[in-house]
């Protein structure tokens, strides 16, 4: 990206902030490597992230209705060891303790999600006041401790009662109604909203591959329509939030975009990685940012392409105040003479990974994830809404968890994120995944992503070495 386009980012950010009425964090880009580490801009926001179904438990408490993940996890053979989110970390009852953990880290922000079926047990219609009150208590506890909540409205736990789930277009409108209600209830104290989390996971993996809830294997045309309904719900949600906010708010989403890294940082491979970023993210992020499906995607899908109704693309392309990126692992891209202009390199058997076999280690992905999105679409602001790793954490006889491998992973990624801020890409904050070990979807409780160890028999939380390290990073505002 040229120096001119970097300067333009400041103008775009200021203009968008003025439209939304919410000021972006003031960042200073006069930074350098110091004996204390690689300094991030002044005003950079540090936080942690969680999701409701993964930590809350209280599956039937306070009038909550079942979600598709309740049903799926209770279906034999769907999750590791038959694990469910019925209890998880019991944050439904222990949220004050979890806020204390956040305060002890020194974070300024916390990304949390709301369980749709805790508020609307049937997905629409009847409201559950006890569920609304629960989230107001959580938000108030965060604010009382100086922590700014960033609220995700949908993190996969779709109300089971909605007919047809994401196969039905009606679910998009139910989501917009839910988003409108939450905004009316919370925008006096919550000023940052994310509509959805990771389209691929709740559409493709749930409805095409059958590995996530609801566990369907739809033919290509129907699966593509599910994709369309997912991004349409996002767009309608953006509009509902803006229309129902009591005051200034910022609206974005959290997306696990395919992160494309040039195999070698030469012009041809950098250009190929940028081209691959647009192409591999065609049905989701590319379409949102450009307000239309790329012609190459429509041509590839042919008769299976999504059916689009009037007004859909206008909603889907709704203006965003920020883009949240969930970044874990890279795709290495090589320039090619094929029609696409690139190939995705196959990983060697020796390629290193963390405890999860899909989580390959390539820390430069966080830099290129930011750079490619910014160079392609010039969003006014970027947040890293998830970054972290699984590790085979073991409690020592002294009661410590020495997760040096997680510290290695996080340090290397933050070093690469520092590179992005040093080049003046508009990265405003970072949410580490995750505050706690939790229910890790189909992996149940077999994979630990937290910087606090959870004994799932007693729900005791114990800070790991990574929590101590992250607290130091936050206090110094630099990678150490």
N, C-alpha and C positions, 0 to 999 in steps of 0.2 A: 504494500500500500504506500502511496506517495506521501510526502510530508504535507502536501496541500490537502489531500483527502483526510489526513489525520486532524488537521486544523478544522476541517469542515465538521468532524464529529462533534466538536464542542458547540458549534452553531446549531446542528441538528438536535443535539441533546437539550440545549436551552430552549429551542423553539417548541419541542415536544413537551418539555416540562411546563412551559407556559400554557400550552393547550390543555394539559391535564390538571394544572393548578397545583401540582406537587413538585417541590424542589428535589432535584437529584442531589445525592451526596456531593459535597464539594471536595474534589480531589486535586491534589497538587502533583504535578509530574516531575518536579525537581527531586530526583531520587538517585541514589548511587549505592554501590556495594560498600558496606561499612564493616568495621570489626564486629558489630552486633548482628551481622547477617545482611541479606538483601532486603532493603527497605521498600515497603509498599507505600502507595500514595497516602498522604494525610486524608483522613476521612474514609478510608477503605473499611468496609464492614465485614466482620467475621461472625460466623454463626454455625449452627448445626441444623440438621434436617432429620425429620421423622415422618412417618405416615400413620394414620389413625389405625387401620386394621393391623398393622405390624406391632404396635405398642400398647394400644388401649386396653384390650380385653373387654370385660363388661359386656359381653356379646348380647345379652338380653337385659342388661341393667337399664333402668330409667326409661323403659319404653322403646328401646332401640329395636328396629326391624331387621330381619336377616338380609345380608348382601349375597351376591353371587359367590363371593369367596367363602362365606360361611357354608353354603351348600357344597361348593366344590371341595373344600378341605375336609368335609365330613364324608365325602365319597371315597370308599376304600380304594387304595392304590394311587391316589392323586398327589399326595404329598409324602415327603420323607417320614417314615415311621407313623404315618397317619396323623401327623401334627396338625393342629388347628390354631386359629387366633382367638379362641374362646377366652383365654386368660392373658396370653402374651406377656407383656411386662407389667400388666395391671396398672398402667398409667391412668386409667379411668379413676382409680382411687388414689394413686400415688403421684399425681401430677405436680403437687407442691414440692415433693422431693426431687422430681425431675427438673423443675424450675431452679431449685437450689443448685443442682449440678451445673446447669447453664450459667448461673450467677458465679459459681466458683471458677468456671473457665474464663469468665470475663467477656463472654460474647456480647455483641451489641444486638444481634438478631437471632431469630429462631423461625425456621420454616416448619410449619405444621399443616396437617390436613384435617378437614372436617369429614366425618362419616355422614354421607348423604342420608343413609337410612336411620341414623340417630336423630335427625331433624325431621325427615319425612319418612316414616316407617314403611309406607307404601310407595315411596318415590315421588309422590305428588299428593295434592289434596290435604289430608289431615296433617296438621303440624303437631310435633311432640314438644311441648314447652320444656320438659325436663332435659331434653337433649340440647335445646338452645341455651338453657341456663348453664348447663355443664360447660359449654364452650365459652360462654361469657366469663365464667369463673376462671377458666384457663387463661384467657386473654388478659383478664384483669390482674391475675397473679404475675404474668409476664411483665406487664406494664409497671406494676408496683415494684418490680425488681430491675427496672431500667432496660428491659429487653423488648425490642420491636418485633411484633409478630408479622410474618409473611405467610398468608393463608392460601393453601391450595384447596380448591373446591372439590376436585375429583382425583383421587389416587387409587383407582381401580375397583373400589368396593361399591359397585353398582347395586342399588336396591333390587333384591330378587323379585319383588312384586311387579316391577315394570314389564308389561307384556312384550316379549320379543327382544328385550335387552337392546343392544346396539344394532340389531337387525332392523329395528323399527325406527322410522323417522320421528315418531311421536316422542321417543326418548330425548331427542335433541331439544324439543320444546319443553319437556319436563325439566331438563337440566337448566334451561334458561330461566324457568320459573323459580327453581331452587336457587340459582345464582342471584336472581333479583331479591328473593327473600333474605338470603344471608347478607347481601349488601345493605339492605334496609336495616337489618338488625345489628350489624357490626361496623359499618363504615364510620360511625362516630368514634371508634377506637382502633379500627384496623384500616390502614391506608395503602396496603400493598396486597394485591390479590393475584393469584395464578389460577387459571381456569382448570387446566388438566395436567396430568403427569404422564409422559411417555406414550404417545399414540400407538407405537408398534406393539407395546406390551398388552394393552387392553383391546386392541383390534386384531392384529395379525396372530399373535401368540395365543390369544383366547378364542378366536373364531376361525382362524385358518389352520393353525398348527395343532390346536387342541391341548396344548401343554399348560395353559393358564385358564382360569375361570372365564367363561362357562364350560370350556373343554370341547368346543365344536370344531369340526373339520369341514367347513363350507367350501363349495366349489368357488373357483376364482372370481366369477362375476359377483356372487353374493358377498364374498369376503371384501371385494373392492367397495361395495356399497356400505359395508360396515365401516371401512376406512373413511368414506365420505361423511357418514353420520358422526363419526368422532370429531372430525375437524369442523363440521357444521355446528355441532354442539359448542365447541370452543368459540366460534365466531359469534353465535347467538349469546353465549355467556358474556363475552366482552361487551356486547351492546347492552345487555341487561345490567351489568355492573355499572357502566357509565350512566345509564338512565336512572338508576335507583340510588346512587351514592348521595349521602347527606352533604358531603364536602369533597375536597380534592382527594383523588385516589390515583394510584398507578396500577396498571393492568398488564399482565404478561402471561407466560406459561412456562412450564418446565418440560423440556424435550430432550430425549436421548438421541440426538441426531447422530447419524453415521459420521464418525470423525475420520477424515481422510488426511493422511500424513504422507508427504513426498518421501519416496525411498531415499533420495539424496536431495539436498537443498540446492538444486540447480533450476534454472528458469523453466525448463521443459517439464520437470516433474512437479514443480510448484504449480504451474498452470494446470497440469493434469489433475492434481489433488483438488484444486478449486473447482474444476469441471466435474469431477467425481462427486464432490460435496453436493452440488446442485442436482446431479442426476440420481444419486443414491437416496436422497431425501425428497425425491419428487412428490410422492403422494401426501406428504405431511408438511414439513417445515418450508420447503420450496414453494408449495402452493399457498401456504399462509402468507409468506413474505411477498409473494408476487401477485396474489389475488386471482390466480388462475392455475389450472393444471398445465404443466409443460407439455408442449406438443409431442415431445419424444415419449413421454409417459402415456399419453392417450393413444399414440400409434402402437406402442408395445402392447397395450392391453386390448386394443381393438374393440370387438363386440362386448368384452368384459369391462370396459371402462365404466366408471361410476355414472349414474344418472343424476343429472344436475337440474334443479328446478330454478325458475326465475328468482333472483335475489340471493341465492345461495352463495355465490362467489363474492358478492358485496359484503356479506356477513363474514365469510371466512377470511377475507382480506382486511378485516377491521384493524385500525391503527393500534399498535402496541407501544407501550411505554418502555418495555424492556423485553429481552429474550433471556430466558433461563436455560442453561445448558447442563445436562447431567452427563458428566464425562468420566469414563473409567478406562477405556482401552482403545487402541488405534486400529485403523485399517491402513495398511501401507500401499501406496499408489505409485505405479510406474507409468510414464508416458508410453503411448503405443500408437501404431499406425492404423489400428482397427477403427471402425466407424465411431465408437465411443470416444476415442482419443486417450484411453487409459486402460490399465488392467489392475485388478486387486491382487496383490502378491499373496501367495500361500505362505502360511507360517511353517517354519521348520519344526520338527518334532521336539527340538531342544529349546524352543522359544519359552522364556520364563513366564510363569503365571503365579497368581496367588492361590489361596485355598480353593476358590471356585475355579473350575477348569476353564471357564469362558473368560476369566479376568486376566488377560495377557498384560504384561508389564511393558508399557511404552510411554513414559511420562511426557514426552514431547506432544502427545495427543492433546493435552489441555491448551497448549499454545496454538496449535494448528486448528483446533476446534473453534477457538475465539477468532483467530485471524481469518479463516475461510468464511465464517458467517459474516464477519464485519466487512470483508472485501466484497462479498457478493451482495449484501442487502443493507449494510450501513444502519443497523439498529441504533437508537439513541443510547442504549445502555445494555450491558451484558451482566448477568449474574451467573456464577457457577452454582447451580442449585443442588447439585450432588457431585461429590467426588470422595472416594474412599475405597476400602478393600476388605475382603474377608481374610482371616488369618486363623491358624490353628492355635488359638489362645489356650494356654495352660496356666493354672494357678500354682505358684511355687509353694513349697512348705511354709514359707514366710508370709504367704498371702498376697504376693505380688503377681502381676501379669506383665511380663517383660516382652511386649509385642514389638520388638525392634524391627521386624519385617514390615509392619504397618507404618512405623515411623519412617522407614526407608521409602516406602511407596509415597507417603504424603509429602515428605521433604522434597523428593524429586519432582513431584507434580507441582508443588508450590514454587519451586525454582523456575519451572517452565511458565507458570502463570505470571510470575514476576517479569519474565521476559516480555509477555504481552502487555503488561501495564507500563513497563519501561518504554515500549514502542508506542505508547499512548493510545492503545485500543481501549475503549470505554468500559472496562471491567470495574464494576462498582462494589462487588462483594463476593464472598465465598461461603458456601454452606457445606460443611463436612458431613458426609454420610458415614456413620450415623452417631447420634448421641449415645445410643444404647444398643447392645445386642438385642435382637428382636426376632419375630416370626419372619423368616426369609422366604415367604411364598412357598413354592413347591419344595424348597430345601428345608422347610420347617425350621427347627432349631439347631440344625447340623452345621450351619455356617454363621459365623459371628462377624459382623461388620462394625460393631460399636467401639467407641473409645472408653466406654464404661462396661465392665463385665457384669452380666446378669446371671445370678444363680436362679434358674427358672423354678427350682423347688421352693425357694424361700423369697424370691424377688429382691434379694439383696443386690445393691449396685456397688461395684468397686471400681474406682478409676484405674485405668491401665497406664502403662508408661506413655502411650500415645496421648492420653488426656493431659498428662504433665507437660509433654512436649508442646501440645497445641496451646495450652495456657501460656506458655512462654512466647510462642509465636504471636499470640494476640496482644500480650502485654508490650512486646517490643515493636509490633507491627512490621515484623520482618521474618524472613525464613532463617531459622537457626539450626 
